[in-house]
Amino acid sequence: MSRVKNVSGGPLDVPLLDRVVEDGETDEVPDVQDDGESPVVWPGNRWEPVADQVKPEKAAKSAGKAAE
């Protein structure tokens, strides 16, 4: 699963997600189709990949362990 953001400038009907994704909304999407092999291509003119964000408490714990 990946996270993508709708950058199309308007809402997009996404049958794969069975809903409408609003402009600027970020959602988790599958990387492969139902066959488990074929990749799902999210067009760059409508979707932007979103990097996974580390939760602040996890970042603080990691920083504390690195300092030891």
mmCIF file of the N, C-alpha and C atoms, coordinates in Angstrom:
data_MODEL
# 
_entry.id   MODEL 
# 
loop_
_atom_site.group_PDB 
_atom_site.id 
_atom_site.type_symbol 
_atom_site.label_atom_id 
_atom_site.label_alt_id 
_atom_site.label_comp_id 
_atom_site.label_asym_id 
_atom_site.label_entity_id 
_atom_site.label_seq_id 
_atom_site.pdbx_PDB_ins_code 
_atom_site.Cartn_x 
_atom_site.Cartn_y 
_atom_site.Cartn_z 
_atom_site.occupancy 
_atom_site.B_iso_or_equiv 
_atom_site.pdbx_formal_charge 
_atom_site.auth_seq_id 
_atom_site.auth_comp_id 
_atom_site.auth_asym_id 
_atom_site.auth_atom_id 
_atom_site.pdbx_PDB_model_num 
ATOM 1   N N  . MET A 1 1  ? 0.843   -1.183  0.000   1.00 0.00 ? 1  MET A N  1 
ATOM 2   C CA . MET A 1 1  ? 0.000   0.000   0.000   1.00 0.00 ? 1  MET A CA 1 
ATOM 3   C C  . MET A 1 1  ? 0.887   1.245   0.000   1.00 0.00 ? 1  MET A C  1 
ATOM 4   N N  . SER A 1 2  ? 0.415   2.255   -0.682  1.00 0.00 ? 2  SER A N  1 
ATOM 5   C CA . SER A 1 2  ? 1.108   3.533   -0.765  1.00 0.00 ? 2  SER A CA 1 
ATOM 6   C C  . SER A 1 2  ? 0.131   4.641   -0.422  1.00 0.00 ? 2  SER A C  1 
ATOM 7   N N  . ARG A 1 3  ? 0.681   5.810   -0.168  1.00 0.00 ? 3  ARG A N  1 
ATOM 8   C CA . ARG A 1 3  ? -0.166  6.980   0.077   1.00 0.00 ? 3  ARG A CA 1 
ATOM 9   C C  . ARG A 1 3  ? 0.013   7.940   -1.083  1.00 0.00 ? 3  ARG A C  1 
ATOM 10  N N  . VAL A 1 4  ? -1.114  8.453   -1.608  1.00 0.00 ? 4  VAL A N  1 
ATOM 11  C CA . VAL A 1 4  ? -1.092  9.419   -2.694  1.00 0.00 ? 4  VAL A CA 1 
ATOM 12  C C  . VAL A 1 4  ? -2.028  10.578  -2.367  1.00 0.00 ? 4  VAL A C  1 
ATOM 13  N N  . LYS A 1 5  ? -1.730  11.720  -2.964  1.00 0.00 ? 5  LYS A N  1 
ATOM 14  C CA . LYS A 1 5  ? -2.537  12.922  -2.755  1.00 0.00 ? 5  LYS A CA 1 
ATOM 15  C C  . LYS A 1 5  ? -3.156  13.325  -4.090  1.00 0.00 ? 5  LYS A C  1 
ATOM 16  N N  . ASN A 1 6  ? -4.434  13.658  -4.084  1.00 0.00 ? 6  ASN A N  1 
ATOM 17  C CA . ASN A 1 6  ? -5.129  14.116  -5.278  1.00 0.00 ? 6  ASN A CA 1 
ATOM 18  C C  . ASN A 1 6  ? -4.683  15.549  -5.571  1.00 0.00 ? 6  ASN A C  1 
ATOM 19  N N  . VAL A 1 7  ? -3.968  15.748  -6.685  1.00 0.00 ? 7  VAL A N  1 
ATOM 20  C CA . VAL A 1 7  ? -3.499  17.078  -7.083  1.00 0.00 ? 7  VAL A CA 1 
ATOM 21  C C  . VAL A 1 7  ? -4.126  17.495  -8.412  1.00 0.00 ? 7  VAL A C  1 
ATOM 22  N N  . SER A 1 8  ? -5.275  16.917  -8.739  1.00 0.00 ? 8  SER A N  1 
ATOM 23  C CA . SER A 1 8  ? -5.918  17.137  -10.034 1.00 0.00 ? 8  SER A CA 1 
ATOM 24  C C  . SER A 1 8  ? -6.616  18.488  -10.148 1.00 0.00 ? 8  SER A C  1 
ATOM 25  N N  . GLY A 1 9  ? -6.924  19.107  -9.031  1.00 0.00 ? 9  GLY A N  1 
ATOM 26  C CA . GLY A 1 9  ? -7.662  20.360  -9.063  1.00 0.00 ? 9  GLY A CA 1 
ATOM 27  C C  . GLY A 1 9  ? -9.162  20.164  -8.872  1.00 0.00 ? 9  GLY A C  1 
ATOM 28  N N  . GLY A 1 10 ? -9.584  18.937  -8.639  1.00 0.00 ? 10 GLY A N  1 
ATOM 29  C CA . GLY A 1 10 ? -11.002 18.660  -8.429  1.00 0.00 ? 10 GLY A CA 1 
ATOM 30  C C  . GLY A 1 10 ? -11.182 17.259  -7.879  1.00 0.00 ? 10 GLY A C  1 
ATOM 31  N N  . PRO A 1 11 ? -12.412 16.877  -7.566  1.00 0.00 ? 11 PRO A N  1 
ATOM 32  C CA . PRO A 1 11 ? -12.671 15.533  -7.044  1.00 0.00 ? 11 PRO A CA 1 
ATOM 33  C C  . PRO A 1 11 ? -12.479 14.482  -8.135  1.00 0.00 ? 11 PRO A C  1 
ATOM 34  N N  . LEU A 1 12 ? -12.010 13.296  -7.741  1.00 0.00 ? 12 LEU A N  1 
ATOM 35  C CA . LEU A 1 12 ? -11.829 12.186  -8.673  1.00 0.00 ? 12 LEU A CA 1 
ATOM 36  C C  . LEU A 1 12 ? -12.635 10.980  -8.190  1.00 0.00 ? 12 LEU A C  1 
ATOM 37  N N  . ASP A 1 13 ? -13.441 10.419  -9.080  1.00 0.00 ? 13 ASP A N  1 
ATOM 38  C CA . ASP A 1 13 ? -14.173 9.192   -8.786  1.00 0.00 ? 13 ASP A CA 1 
ATOM 39  C C  . ASP A 1 13 ? -13.193 8.038   -9.000  1.00 0.00 ? 13 ASP A C  1 
ATOM 40  N N  . VAL A 1 14 ? -12.927 7.271   -7.945  1.00 0.00 ? 14 VAL A N  1 
ATOM 41  C CA . VAL A 1 14 ? -11.944 6.195   -8.011  1.00 0.00 ? 14 VAL A CA 1 
ATOM 42  C C  . VAL A 1 14 ? -12.650 4.870   -7.729  1.00 0.00 ? 14 VAL A C  1 
ATOM 43  N N  . PRO A 1 15 ? -13.069 4.168   -8.803  1.00 0.00 ? 15 PRO A N  1 
ATOM 44  C CA . PRO A 1 15 ? -13.780 2.898   -8.611  1.00 0.00 ? 15 PRO A CA 1 
ATOM 45  C C  . PRO A 1 15 ? -12.973 1.877   -7.804  1.00 0.00 ? 15 PRO A C  1 
ATOM 46  N N  . LEU A 1 16 ? -11.651 1.886   -7.941  1.00 0.00 ? 16 LEU A N  1 
ATOM 47  C CA . LEU A 1 16 ? -10.811 0.952   -7.202  1.00 0.00 ? 16 LEU A CA 1 
ATOM 48  C C  . LEU A 1 16 ? -10.970 1.134   -5.690  1.00 0.00 ? 16 LEU A C  1 
ATOM 49  N N  . LEU A 1 17 ? -11.209 2.385   -5.258  1.00 0.00 ? 17 LEU A N  1 
ATOM 50  C CA . LEU A 1 17 ? -11.415 2.679   -3.841  1.00 0.00 ? 17 LEU A CA 1 
ATOM 51  C C  . LEU A 1 17 ? -12.901 2.714   -3.491  1.00 0.00 ? 17 LEU A C  1 
ATOM 52  N N  . ASP A 1 18 ? -13.759 2.632   -4.515  1.00 0.00 ? 18 ASP A N  1 
ATOM 53  C CA . ASP A 1 18 ? -15.212 2.663   -4.342  1.00 0.00 ? 18 ASP A CA 1 
ATOM 54  C C  . ASP A 1 18 ? -15.685 3.958   -3.682  1.00 0.00 ? 18 ASP A C  1 
ATOM 55  N N  . ARG A 1 19 ? -15.053 5.091   -4.086  1.00 0.00 ? 19 ARG A N  1 
ATOM 56  C CA . ARG A 1 19 ? -15.467 6.387   -3.543  1.00 0.00 ? 19 ARG A CA 1 
ATOM 57  C C  . ARG A 1 19 ? -14.861 7.524   -4.349  1.00 0.00 ? 19 ARG A C  1 
ATOM 58  N N  . VAL A 1 20 ? -15.238 8.756   -4.001  1.00 0.00 ? 20 VAL A N  1 
ATOM 59  C CA . VAL A 1 20 ? -14.692 9.964   -4.618  1.00 0.00 ? 20 VAL A CA 1 
ATOM 60  C C  . VAL A 1 20 ? -13.614 10.515  -3.692  1.00 0.00 ? 20 VAL A C  1 
ATOM 61  N N  . VAL A 1 21 ? -12.457 10.834  -4.270  1.00 0.00 ? 21 VAL A N  1 
ATOM 62  C CA . VAL A 1 21 ? -11.360 11.432  -3.510  1.00 0.00 ? 21 VAL A CA 1 
ATOM 63  C C  . VAL A 1 21 ? -11.334 12.915  -3.857  1.00 0.00 ? 21 VAL A C  1 
ATOM 64  N N  . GLU A 1 22 ? -11.501 13.758  -2.859  1.00 0.00 ? 22 GLU A N  1 
ATOM 65  C CA . GLU A 1 22 ? -11.565 15.199  -3.066  1.00 0.00 ? 22 GLU A CA 1 
ATOM 66  C C  . GLU A 1 22 ? -10.189 15.784  -3.373  1.00 0.00 ? 22 GLU A C  1 
ATOM 67  N N  . ASP A 1 23 ? -10.173 16.953  -4.020  1.00 0.00 ? 23 ASP A N  1 
ATOM 68  C CA . ASP A 1 23 ? -8.927  17.644  -4.340  1.00 0.00 ? 23 ASP A CA 1 
ATOM 69  C C  . ASP A 1 23 ? -8.146  17.922  -3.059  1.00 0.00 ? 23 ASP A C  1 
ATOM 70  N N  . GLY A 1 24 ? -6.866  17.601  -3.062  1.00 0.00 ? 24 GLY A N  1 
ATOM 71  C CA . GLY A 1 24 ? -6.004  17.830  -1.903  1.00 0.00 ? 24 GLY A CA 1 
ATOM 72  C C  . GLY A 1 24 ? -6.062  16.731  -0.861  1.00 0.00 ? 24 GLY A C  1 
ATOM 73  N N  . GLU A 1 25 ? -6.960  15.779  -1.020  1.00 0.00 ? 25 GLU A N  1 
ATOM 74  C CA . GLU A 1 25 ? -7.103  14.695  -0.050  1.00 0.00 ? 25 GLU A CA 1 
ATOM 75  C C  . GLU A 1 25 ? -6.019  13.632  -0.271  1.00 0.00 ? 25 GLU A C  1 
ATOM 76  N N  . THR A 1 26 ? -5.512  13.091  0.822   1.00 0.00 ? 26 THR A N  1 
ATOM 77  C CA . THR A 1 26 ? -4.520  12.025  0.792   1.00 0.00 ? 26 THR A CA 1 
ATOM 78  C C  . THR A 1 26 ? -5.197  10.727  1.201   1.00 0.00 ? 26 THR A C  1 
ATOM 79  N N  . ASP A 1 27 ? -4.864  9.655   0.491   1.00 0.00 ? 27 ASP A N  1 
ATOM 80  C CA . ASP A 1 27 ? -5.492  8.368   0.786   1.00 0.00 ? 27 ASP A CA 1 
ATOM 81  C C  . ASP A 1 27 ? -4.492  7.244   0.585   1.00 0.00 ? 27 ASP A C  1 
ATOM 82  N N  . GLU A 1 28 ? -4.753  6.122   1.243   1.00 0.00 ? 28 GLU A N  1 
ATOM 83  C CA . GLU A 1 28 ? -3.917  4.934   1.076   1.00 0.00 ? 28 GLU A CA 1 
ATOM 84  C C  . GLU A 1 28 ? -4.488  4.125   -0.083  1.00 0.00 ? 28 GLU A C  1 
ATOM 85  N N  . VAL A 1 29 ? -3.615  3.738   -1.014  1.00 0.00 ? 29 VAL A N  1 
ATOM 86  C CA . VAL A 1 29 ? -4.047  3.047   -2.225  1.00 0.00 ? 29 VAL A CA 1 
ATOM 87  C C  . VAL A 1 29 ? -3.207  1.796   -2.450  1.00 0.00 ? 29 VAL A C  1 
ATOM 88  N N  . PRO A 1 30 ? -3.756  0.812   -3.165  1.00 0.00 ? 30 PRO A N  1 
ATOM 89  C CA . PRO A 1 30 ? -2.994  -0.408  -3.439  1.00 0.00 ? 30 PRO A CA 1 
ATOM 90  C C  . PRO A 1 30 ? -1.904  -0.163  -4.481  1.00 0.00 ? 30 PRO A C  1 
ATOM 91  N N  . ASP A 1 31 ? -0.820  -0.939  -4.403  1.00 0.00 ? 31 ASP A N  1 
ATOM 92  C CA . ASP A 1 31 ? 0.274   -0.870  -5.364  1.00 0.00 ? 31 ASP A CA 1 
ATOM 93  C C  . ASP A 1 31 ? 0.071   -1.838  -6.522  1.00 0.00 ? 31 ASP A C  1 
ATOM 94  N N  . VAL A 1 32 ? -0.712  -2.893  -6.286  1.00 0.00 ? 32 VAL A N  1 
ATOM 95  C CA . VAL A 1 32 ? -0.950  -3.905  -7.317  1.00 0.00 ? 32 VAL A CA 1 
ATOM 96  C C  . VAL A 1 32 ? -2.442  -4.175  -7.468  1.00 0.00 ? 32 VAL A C  1 
ATOM 97  N N  . GLN A 1 33 ? -2.799  -4.672  -8.644  1.00 0.00 ? 33 GLN A N  1 
ATOM 98  C CA . GLN A 1 33 ? -4.194  -5.003  -8.922  1.00 0.00 ? 33 GLN A CA 1 
ATOM 99  C C  . GLN A 1 33 ? -4.558  -6.316  -8.243  1.00 0.00 ? 33 GLN A C  1 
ATOM 100 N N  . ASP A 1 34 ? -5.817  -6.702  -8.373  1.00 0.00 ? 34 ASP A N  1 
ATOM 101 C CA . ASP A 1 34 ? -6.333  -7.902  -7.696  1.00 0.00 ? 34 ASP A CA 1 
ATOM 102 C C  . ASP A 1 34 ? -5.578  -9.184  -8.039  1.00 0.00 ? 34 ASP A C  1 
ATOM 103 N N  . ASP A 1 35 ? -4.894  -9.217  -9.193  1.00 0.00 ? 35 ASP A N  1 
ATOM 104 C CA . ASP A 1 35 ? -4.167  -10.432 -9.558  1.00 0.00 ? 35 ASP A CA 1 
ATOM 105 C C  . ASP A 1 35 ? -2.882  -10.603 -8.738  1.00 0.00 ? 35 ASP A C  1 
ATOM 106 N N  . GLY A 1 36 ? -2.530  -9.581  -7.958  1.00 0.00 ? 36 GLY A N  1 
ATOM 107 C CA . GLY A 1 36 ? -1.358  -9.648  -7.089  1.00 0.00 ? 36 GLY A CA 1 
ATOM 108 C C  . GLY A 1 36 ? -0.038  -9.375  -7.787  1.00 0.00 ? 36 GLY A C  1 
ATOM 109 N N  . GLU A 1 37 ? -0.060  -9.127  -9.089  1.00 0.00 ? 37 GLU A N  1 
ATOM 110 C CA . GLU A 1 37 ? 1.169   -8.911  -9.845  1.00 0.00 ? 37 GLU A CA 1 
ATOM 111 C C  . GLU A 1 37 ? 1.187   -7.611  -10.633 1.00 0.00 ? 37 GLU A C  1 
ATOM 112 N N  . SER A 1 38 ? 0.091   -7.301  -11.317 1.00 0.00 ? 38 SER A N  1 
ATOM 113 C CA . SER A 1 38 ? 0.039   -6.126  -12.191 1.00 0.00 ? 38 SER A CA 1 
ATOM 114 C C  . SER A 1 38 ? 0.040   -4.842  -11.370 1.00 0.00 ? 38 SER A C  1 
ATOM 115 N N  . PRO A 1 39 ? 0.978   -3.935  -11.658 1.00 0.00 ? 39 PRO A N  1 
ATOM 116 C CA . PRO A 1 39 ? 1.046   -2.695  -10.879 1.00 0.00 ? 39 PRO A CA 1 
ATOM 117 C C  . PRO A 1 39 ? -0.129  -1.764  -11.178 1.00 0.00 ? 39 PRO A C  1 
ATOM 118 N N  . VAL A 1 40 ? -0.521  -0.986  -10.190 1.00 0.00 ? 40 VAL A N  1 
ATOM 119 C CA . VAL A 1 40 ? -1.511  0.064   -10.375 1.00 0.00 ? 40 VAL A CA 1 
ATOM 120 C C  . VAL A 1 40 ? -0.717  1.329   -10.652 1.00 0.00 ? 40 VAL A C  1 
ATOM 121 N N  . VAL A 1 41 ? -1.029  2.004   -11.747 1.00 0.00 ? 41 VAL A N  1 
ATOM 122 C CA . VAL A 1 41 ? -0.332  3.233   -12.111 1.00 0.00 ? 41 VAL A CA 1 
ATOM 123 C C  . VAL A 1 41 ? -1.215  4.410   -11.731 1.00 0.00 ? 41 VAL A C  1 
ATOM 124 N N  . TRP A 1 42 ? -0.700  5.277   -10.864 1.00 0.00 ? 42 TRP A N  1 
ATOM 125 C CA . TRP A 1 42 ? -1.423  6.472   -10.443 1.00 0.00 ? 42 TRP A CA 1 
ATOM 126 C C  . TRP A 1 42 ? -0.831  7.642   -11.230 1.00 0.00 ? 42 TRP A C  1 
ATOM 127 N N  . PRO A 1 43 ? -1.552  8.166   -12.261 1.00 0.00 ? 43 PRO A N  1 
ATOM 128 C CA . PRO A 1 43 ? -1.012  9.193   -13.154 1.00 0.00 ? 43 PRO A CA 1 
ATOM 129 C C  . PRO A 1 43 ? -0.512  10.433  -12.405 1.00 0.00 ? 43 PRO A C  1 
ATOM 130 N N  . GLY A 1 44 ? 0.698   10.856  -12.762 1.00 0.00 ? 44 GLY A N  1 
ATOM 131 C CA . GLY A 1 44 ? 1.337   11.984  -12.091 1.00 0.00 ? 44 GLY A CA 1 
ATOM 132 C C  . GLY A 1 44 ? 0.633   13.313  -12.262 1.00 0.00 ? 44 GLY A C  1 
ATOM 133 N N  . ASN A 1 45 ? -0.216  13.446  -13.298 1.00 0.00 ? 45 ASN A N  1 
ATOM 134 C CA . ASN A 1 45 ? -0.941  14.700  -13.473 1.00 0.00 ? 45 ASN A CA 1 
ATOM 135 C C  . ASN A 1 45 ? -2.158  14.803  -12.556 1.00 0.00 ? 45 ASN A C  1 
ATOM 136 N N  . ARG A 1 46 ? -2.479  13.698  -11.858 1.00 0.00 ? 46 ARG A N  1 
ATOM 137 C CA . ARG A 1 46 ? -3.625  13.694  -10.944 1.00 0.00 ? 46 ARG A CA 1 
ATOM 138 C C  . ARG A 1 46 ? -3.260  13.289  -9.520  1.00 0.00 ? 46 ARG A C  1 
ATOM 139 N N  . TRP A 1 47 ? -2.149  12.560  -9.371  1.00 0.00 ? 47 TRP A N  1 
ATOM 140 C CA . TRP A 1 47 ? -1.783  12.001  -8.076  1.00 0.00 ? 47 TRP A CA 1 
ATOM 141 C C  . TRP A 1 47 ? -0.322  12.291  -7.771  1.00 0.00 ? 47 TRP A C  1 
ATOM 142 N N  . GLU A 1 48 ? -0.036  12.573  -6.525  1.00 0.00 ? 48 GLU A N  1 
ATOM 143 C CA . GLU A 1 48 ? 1.330   12.830  -6.072  1.00 0.00 ? 48 GLU A CA 1 
ATOM 144 C C  . GLU A 1 48 ? 1.653   11.859  -4.935  1.00 0.00 ? 48 GLU A C  1 
ATOM 145 N N  . PRO A 1 49 ? 2.778   11.152  -5.040  1.00 0.00 ? 49 PRO A N  1 
ATOM 146 C CA . PRO A 1 49 ? 3.152   10.254  -3.939  1.00 0.00 ? 49 PRO A CA 1 
ATOM 147 C C  . PRO A 1 49 ? 3.383   11.040  -2.648  1.00 0.00 ? 49 PRO A C  1 
ATOM 148 N N  . VAL A 1 50 ? 3.007   10.453  -1.531  1.00 0.00 ? 50 VAL A N  1 
ATOM 149 C CA . VAL A 1 50 ? 3.192   11.080  -0.224  1.00 0.00 ? 50 VAL A CA 1 
ATOM 150 C C  . VAL A 1 50 ? 4.117   10.183  0.595   1.00 0.00 ? 50 VAL A C  1 
ATOM 151 N N  . ALA A 1 51 ? 5.181   10.772  1.111   1.00 0.00 ? 51 ALA A N  1 
ATOM 152 C CA . ALA A 1 51 ? 6.123   10.001  1.931   1.00 0.00 ? 51 ALA A CA 1 
ATOM 153 C C  . ALA A 1 51 ? 5.460   9.638   3.253   1.00 0.00 ? 51 ALA A C  1 
ATOM 154 N N  . ASP A 1 52 ? 5.795   8.455   3.753   1.00 0.00 ? 52 ASP A N  1 
ATOM 155 C CA . ASP A 1 52 ? 5.296   8.058   5.061   1.00 0.00 ? 52 ASP A CA 1 
ATOM 156 C C  . ASP A 1 52 ? 5.857   8.997   6.108   1.00 0.00 ? 52 ASP A C  1 
ATOM 157 N N  . GLN A 1 53 ? 5.001   9.449   6.996   1.00 0.00 ? 53 GLN A N  1 
ATOM 158 C CA . GLN A 1 53 ? 5.430   10.352  8.059   1.00 0.00 ? 53 GLN A CA 1 
ATOM 159 C C  . GLN A 1 53 ? 5.667   9.562   9.333   1.00 0.00 ? 53 GLN A C  1 
ATOM 160 N N  . VAL A 1 54 ? 6.757   9.891   10.012  1.00 0.00 ? 54 VAL A N  1 
ATOM 161 C CA . VAL A 1 54 ? 7.057   9.263   11.294  1.00 0.00 ? 54 VAL A CA 1 
ATOM 162 C C  . VAL A 1 54 ? 6.297   10.032  12.355  1.00 0.00 ? 54 VAL A C  1 
ATOM 163 N N  . LYS A 1 55 ? 5.575   9.310   13.205  1.00 0.00 ? 55 LYS A N  1 
ATOM 164 C CA . LYS A 1 55 ? 4.830   9.965   14.277  1.00 0.00 ? 55 LYS A CA 1 
ATOM 165 C C  . LYS A 1 55 ? 5.809   10.618  15.237  1.00 0.00 ? 55 LYS A C  1 
ATOM 166 N N  . PRO A 1 56 ? 5.465   11.793  15.786  1.00 0.00 ? 56 PRO A N  1 
ATOM 167 C CA . PRO A 1 56 ? 6.385   12.518  16.672  1.00 0.00 ? 56 PRO A CA 1 
ATOM 168 C C  . PRO A 1 56 ? 6.901   11.691  17.846  1.00 0.00 ? 56 PRO A C  1 
ATOM 169 N N  . GLU A 1 57 ? 6.042   10.862  18.447  1.00 0.00 ? 57 GLU A N  1 
ATOM 170 C CA . GLU A 1 57 ? 6.501   10.076  19.593  1.00 0.00 ? 57 GLU A CA 1 
ATOM 171 C C  . GLU A 1 57 ? 7.524   9.023   19.167  1.00 0.00 ? 57 GLU A C  1 
ATOM 172 N N  . LYS A 1 58 ? 7.373   8.463   17.955  1.00 0.00 ? 58 LYS A N  1 
ATOM 173 C CA . LYS A 1 58 ? 8.355   7.501   17.452  1.00 0.00 ? 58 LYS A CA 1 
ATOM 174 C C  . LYS A 1 58 ? 9.680   8.202   17.164  1.00 0.00 ? 58 LYS A C  1 
ATOM 175 N N  . ALA A 1 59 ? 9.620   9.396   16.603  1.00 0.00 ? 59 ALA A N  1 
ATOM 176 C CA . ALA A 1 59 ? 10.834  10.140  16.296  1.00 0.00 ? 59 ALA A CA 1 
ATOM 177 C C  . ALA A 1 59 ? 11.577  10.488  17.580  1.00 0.00 ? 59 ALA A C  1 
ATOM 178 N N  . ALA A 1 60 ? 10.844  10.864  18.617  1.00 0.00 ? 60 ALA A N  1 
ATOM 179 C CA . ALA A 1 60 ? 11.465  11.205  19.903  1.00 0.00 ? 60 ALA A CA 1 
ATOM 180 C C  . ALA A 1 60 ? 12.130  9.973   20.530  1.00 0.00 ? 60 ALA A C  1 
ATOM 181 N N  . LYS A 1 61 ? 11.471  8.816   20.452  1.00 0.00 ? 61 LYS A N  1 
ATOM 182 C CA . LYS A 1 61 ? 12.046  7.590   21.009  1.00 0.00 ? 61 LYS A CA 1 
ATOM 183 C C  . LYS A 1 61 ? 13.306  7.206   20.244  1.00 0.00 ? 61 LYS A C  1 
ATOM 184 N N  . SER A 1 62 ? 13.275  7.331   18.920  1.00 0.00 ? 62 SER A N  1 
ATOM 185 C CA . SER A 1 62 ? 14.444  6.993   18.087  1.00 0.00 ? 62 SER A CA 1 
ATOM 186 C C  . SER A 1 62 ? 15.606  7.925   18.418  1.00 0.00 ? 62 SER A C  1 
ATOM 187 N N  . ALA A 1 63 ? 15.316  9.205   18.615  1.00 0.00 ? 63 ALA A N  1 
ATOM 188 C CA . ALA A 1 63 ? 16.365  10.178  18.924  1.00 0.00 ? 63 ALA A CA 1 
ATOM 189 C C  . ALA A 1 63 ? 16.965  9.866   20.300  1.00 0.00 ? 63 ALA A C  1 
ATOM 190 N N  . GLY A 1 64 ? 16.133  9.451   21.225  1.00 0.00 ? 64 GLY A N  1 
ATOM 191 C CA . GLY A 1 64 ? 16.606  9.120   22.573  1.00 0.00 ? 64 GLY A CA 1 
ATOM 192 C C  . GLY A 1 64 ? 17.508  7.901   22.544  1.00 0.00 ? 64 GLY A C  1 
ATOM 193 N N  . LYS A 1 65 ? 17.183  6.900   21.763  1.00 0.00 ? 65 LYS A N  1 
ATOM 194 C CA . LYS A 1 65 ? 17.994  5.694   21.654  1.00 0.00 ? 65 LYS A CA 1 
ATOM 195 C C  . LYS A 1 65 ? 19.320  5.996   20.969  1.00 0.00 ? 65 LYS A C  1 
ATOM 196 N N  . ALA A 1 66 ? 19.318  6.897   19.997  1.00 0.00 ? 66 ALA A N  1 
ATOM 197 C CA . ALA A 1 66 ? 20.543  7.233   19.275  1.00 0.00 ? 66 ALA A CA 1 
ATOM 198 C C  . ALA A 1 66 ? 21.511  7.984   20.184  1.00 0.00 ? 66 ALA A C  1 
ATOM 199 N N  . ALA A 1 67 ? 20.984  8.734   21.147  1.00 0.00 ? 67 ALA A N  1 
ATOM 200 C CA . ALA A 1 67 ? 21.814  9.524   22.048  1.00 0.00 ? 67 ALA A CA 1 
ATOM 201 C C  . ALA A 1 67 ? 22.514  8.649   23.084  1.00 0.00 ? 67 ALA A C  1 
ATOM 202 N N  . GLU A 1 68 ? 21.993  7.447   23.327  1.00 0.00 ? 68 GLU A N  1 
ATOM 203 C CA . GLU A 1 68 ? 22.555  6.574   24.364  1.00 0.00 ? 68 GLU A CA 1 
ATOM 204 C C  . GLU A 1 68 ? 23.851  5.945   23.962  1.00 0.00 ? 68 GLU A C  1 
# 
